[in-house]
Amino acid sequence: MSNWEQYFCSDDEADARTRGRAYYVNRETNETRWTEPEQFQTFQLELDVDLFERDGVTREEILLILKPLRYLTRCESARECKEWVDARDVLYKILRNISEQPNEGKYRKLTKKSGGSFVEKVWSKRFARECLLACGFTETADAVELTMDTQKPEVNAKLLTKCRILLQRLEPAIKARDAHVRLAKESETDSGVNRRHLAPNKKCSHCQNEIESGARRLWTTDPLAPKGQYSFKCSQCVDKNYILCETCWDKKCEHREPIHAEHSSFEHLPPIESRHNTSTRGFGRGPWGNFAASSVGNARERLRQRTGL
């Protein structure tokens, strides 16, 4: 087991020498370094061998695939960082298409069109080109192709396995890229929202997990933002701050765990679902209930509370 973890810088880093570049963090000592630790490298190799050797790909063939990739991700200058980021996206798209639809010839044949994205970002770059050659791609006069032989299914399976090896090594970088893009979009969306509407979520008094109020999803209109949750606040506690999340409330109701006082009374607080009269106090229910459309029943109850009629 390796103590090192791999991370990737954002493609939008201010310093062009670190854009998309991999770095490594030791979980135990918090040491950070740019160069790949030998322990991490060995651990990843053994994982690949255990996973793919059964498909007929030898350790030497795996090393042959990973060697040009390691040079491609070295990124010791701004130029090398750009080459890595450009090749990363195109290589991933090529290998993903082949892995998902191996029988589609159009995905296995890459035209060497002058000025095209493939030639400019992959085939004209030494280490990116060597990655494809190590996977079994061959060059013809006008294209680069992963040739399949219908008479040799075991050979075809081995070629696809080699593509999956490289694809698996590219996936962490692609996931990191997507995460950086999503966070940047969230930041841009939040910048146009009054910060008081995005107050920190409350925590469950029992399990200490955050209870999502629903404010971020409502005010940013981000479909990826978490949905709001119900909360349950004890109305008999002196400090009025004892609150349970949905999970702990279910456990209490089903008597699976002795949570809080047995006969205590709880107030049910719904998530924020309307922008009307949103407040940072509590979960900000509006004067006519928690929904945008006011109901006659809620209005009458509110009037009764105010006038006593």
C-alpha positions in Angstrom: 0.0 0.0 0.0 1.4 3.4 -0.9 1.2 6.4 1.4 1.3 8.7 -1.7 -1.7 10.2 -3.5 -1.8 11.8 -6.9 -3.4 15.1 -7.6 -3.6 17.5 -10.6 -3.4 21.2 -10.9 -6.1 23.1 -12.7 -5.8 23.9 -16.4 -6.4 27.5 -15.5 -3.5 28.0 -13.2 -1.9 31.4 -13.3 1.5 29.9 -13.8 1.7 28.2 -17.2 4.4 25.9 -15.9 2.0 24.1 -13.6 -1.2 23.9 -15.7 -2.6 20.4 -15.6 0.5 19.1 -14.0 0.5 16.1 -11.6 1.8 16.4 -8.0 2.0 14.0 -5.2 1.1 14.2 -1.5 2.1 11.9 1.3 -0.9 11.2 3.6 1.2 10.6 6.7 3.8 13.4 6.5 1.9 15.9 4.2 5.0 16.2 2.1 4.3 17.5 -1.4 6.4 17.0 -4.5 6.2 17.3 -8.2 8.2 14.2 -9.2 6.5 10.8 -9.0 7.7 8.9 -5.9 9.2 5.6 -6.6 6.9 3.9 -4.0 3.8 5.3 -5.8 5.1 4.3 -9.2 5.8 0.7 -8.0 2.4 0.4 -6.3 0.5 1.6 -9.5 2.5 -0.8 -11.6 1.7 -3.8 -9.4 -2.0 -2.9 -9.6 -1.8 -2.8 -13.4 0.0 -6.1 -13.5 -2.6 -7.8 -11.2 -5.4 -6.4 -13.2 -4.3 -6.9 -16.8 -1.7 -9.7 -16.8 -4.6 -12.2 -16.7 -5.7 -10.8 -20.1 -2.3 -11.8 -21.7 -0.5 -8.4 -21.3 2.9 -9.0 -19.8 4.7 -6.7 -17.3 7.2 -5.6 -20.0 4.3 -4.6 -22.3 2.7 -2.6 -19.6 6.0 -0.8 -18.9 6.3 -0.1 -22.6 2.9 1.6 -22.6 3.6 3.6 -19.4 7.1 4.8 -20.2 6.1 7.4 -22.9 3.1 8.5 -20.7 5.5 9.1 -17.8 7.7 11.4 -20.1 4.5 13.1 -21.4 3.4 14.0 -17.9 6.9 15.2 -16.8 5.9 18.8 -17.5 9.2 20.6 -16.6 8.3 23.7 -18.7 5.2 25.7 -19.8 5.6 24.1 -23.3 5.6 20.6 -21.9 2.5 21.4 -19.8 0.6 22.5 -22.8 1.6 19.5 -24.8 0.4 17.2 -21.9 -2.9 19.0 -21.5 -3.6 19.0 -25.3 -2.6 15.3 -25.7 -4.4 14.2 -22.6 -7.8 15.3 -23.8 -7.5 13.9 -27.3 -5.9 10.6 -26.2 -8.7 10.1 -23.7 -11.4 10.7 -26.3 -9.8 8.3 -28.7 -9.3 5.5 -26.2 -12.7 5.9 -24.6 -14.5 5.6 -27.9 -12.5 2.5 -28.8 -13.1 0.9 -25.4 -16.9 1.6 -25.5 -17.4 0.7 -29.2 -14.5 -1.5 -30.3 -16.3 -2.8 -33.4 -16.8 0.7 -34.8 -14.0 1.1 -37.4 -14.4 4.9 -37.6 -13.1 5.1 -34.0 -10.1 2.9 -34.7 -8.9 4.8 -37.8 -7.6 8.3 -37.2 -7.0 10.4 -40.3 -3.8 12.3 -40.5 -5.4 15.5 -41.7 -3.0 18.4 -42.0 -3.7 21.0 -39.3 -6.2 18.6 -37.6 -6.5 18.3 -33.9 -5.2 14.7 -33.9 -2.0 15.5 -35.8 -1.4 18.8 -34.1 -1.9 17.6 -30.5 -0.9 13.9 -30.6 0.8 12.5 -33.7 3.2 15.4 -34.0 4.3 15.1 -30.4 6.9 12.4 -29.7 5.7 10.9 -26.4 2.0 11.2 -27.2 2.6 9.4 -30.5 4.6 6.7 -28.7 1.7 6.1 -26.4 -0.5 5.0 -29.3 2.2 3.0 -30.9 2.7 1.1 -27.7 -1.0 0.3 -27.6 -0.8 -1.4 -31.0 -1.7 1.5 -33.4 0.1 1.3 -36.8 0.7 4.1 -39.3 -0.4 4.1 -43.0 0.0 6.7 -45.7 -3.0 8.8 -44.6 -4.1 7.4 -41.3 -3.2 5.8 -37.9 -5.2 2.7 -37.2 -5.7 0.0 -34.6 -6.1 -3.0 -36.9 -8.4 -5.8 -35.8 -8.1 -9.4 -37.2 -11.4 -11.2 -37.3 -9.5 -14.5 -37.4 -7.6 -13.8 -34.2 -10.0 -12.8 -31.4 -7.3 -13.3 -28.7 -5.0 -10.7 -30.5 -7.9 -8.3 -30.7 -8.7 -8.7 -27.0 -5.0 -8.0 -26.1 -5.0 -4.8 -28.2 -8.1 -3.6 -26.4 -6.6 -4.4 -23.1 -3.6 -2.3 -23.9 -5.9 0.6 -24.8 -7.7 0.2 -21.4 -4.4 0.3 -19.6 -3.6 3.7 -21.0 -7.2 4.9 -20.6 -7.2 3.9 -16.9 -4.0 6.0 -16.3 -5.6 9.0 -18.1 -8.9 8.9 -16.2 -7.6 10.5 -12.9 -6.4 13.5 -14.8 -9.7 13.9 -16.7 -11.7 13.6 -13.5 -9.5 16.3 -11.9 -10.0 18.5 -15.0 -13.7 18.1 -14.8 -13.8 18.8 -11.0 -11.8 22.0 -11.5 -14.1 23.2 -14.2 -17.2 22.4 -12.1 -15.7 24.3 -9.1 -14.9 27.3 -11.3 -18.5 27.4 -12.6 -19.8 27.2 -9.1 -17.6 30.1 -8.1 -18.8 32.2 -11.0 -22.4 31.3 -10.2 -22.0 32.1 -6.5 -20.5 35.5 -7.3 -23.9 36.9 -8.5 -25.7 35.6 -5.4 -26.1 37.5 -2.1 -23.8 35.7 0.3 -26.4 35.8 3.1 -28.5 33.3 1.2 -25.6 30.8 1.2 -25.0 30.7 4.9 -23.2 27.6 6.2 -25.4 24.5 6.7 -26.3 23.4 10.2 -24.9 20.2 11.6 -26.8 17.3 13.1 -26.4 17.3 16.9 -26.0 13.5 17.0 -23.9 12.5 14.0 -22.3 15.9 13.2 -23.1 15.6 9.5 -24.1 18.7 7.6 -27.8 19.1 6.9 -28.2 20.6 3.4 -30.6 23.5 3.6 -31.3 23.6 -0.1 -30.3 27.3 -0.4 -27.3 26.7 -2.7 -29.4 24.7 -5.2 -32.2 27.3 -5.0 -30.2 30.4 -5.4 -27.4 29.2 -7.8 -29.8 27.1 -9.9 -26.9 24.6 -10.2 -28.4 21.2 -11.0 -25.4 19.5 -9.5 -25.8 21.2 -6.1 -27.2 18.8 -3.4 -30.9 18.8 -2.7 -32.3 20.2 0.5 -33.0 17.9 3.5 -35.6 18.0 6.2 -34.3 18.6 9.8 -35.9 18.0 13.1 -35.4 20.5 16.0 -36.2 19.7 19.6 -38.7 22.2 20.9 -38.2 21.3 24.6 -34.4 21.9 24.9 -33.4 25.0 26.8 -30.8 26.1 24.2 -33.1 25.4 21.3 -30.1 24.2 19.3 -30.6 20.4 19.3 -31.3 19.3 15.7 -31.3 16.0 13.9 -30.8 15.1 10.3 -33.2 12.8 8.4 -31.0 9.7 9.0 -30.8 10.1 12.8 -34.5 11.0 12.9 -35.4 7.7 11.2 -33.2 5.9 13.7 -34.9 7.6 16.6 -38.4 6.9 15.3 -37.6 3.2 14.7 -36.0 2.9 18.2 -32.8 1.6 16.7 -30.7 4.0 18.7 -31.4 5.8 22.0 -31.2 9.3 20.5 -32.0 12.3 22.7 -34.8 12.2 25.3 -37.4 9.4 24.6 -40.5 11.6 24.8 -39.1 14.9 23.6 -41.1 16.9 21.1 -39.6 17.8 17.7 -40.4 20.5 15.2 -40.2 19.4 11.5 -38.3 21.9 9.4 -38.5 21.5 5.6 -35.7 22.5 3.3 -35.8 25.9 1.5 -37.8 25.6 -1.7 -38.8 29.2 -2.2 -36.9 32.5 -2.5 -39.7 34.4 -0.8 -38.6 35.9 2.5 -35.5 33.7 2.6 -33.6 34.3 5.8 -30.4 33.1 7.4 -32.3 32.4 10.6 -33.4 28.7 10.8 -34.0 27.5 7.3 -36.0 30.6 6.3 -39.6 29.5 5.8 -41.7 32.3 4.2 -44.8 33.7 5.9 -47.2 31.6 3.9 -45.3 28.3 4.3 -42.2 27.0 2.5 -43.4 26.9 -1.1 -43.7 29.6 -3.7 -47.4 29.1 -4.2 -49.3 30.2 -1.0 -52.1 28.0 0.1 -55.4 29.3 1.5 -55.1 27.0 4.5 -51.7 28.3 5.5 -52.9 31.9 5.0 -55.9 31.3 7.3 -53.7 29.7 9.9 -51.3 32.6 9.8 -54.2 35.1 10.1 -55.6 33.1 13.1 -52.3 33.2 14.9 -52.0 37.0 14.4 -55.6 38.0 15.2 -56.9 35.2 17.4 -60.0 34.9 15.2 
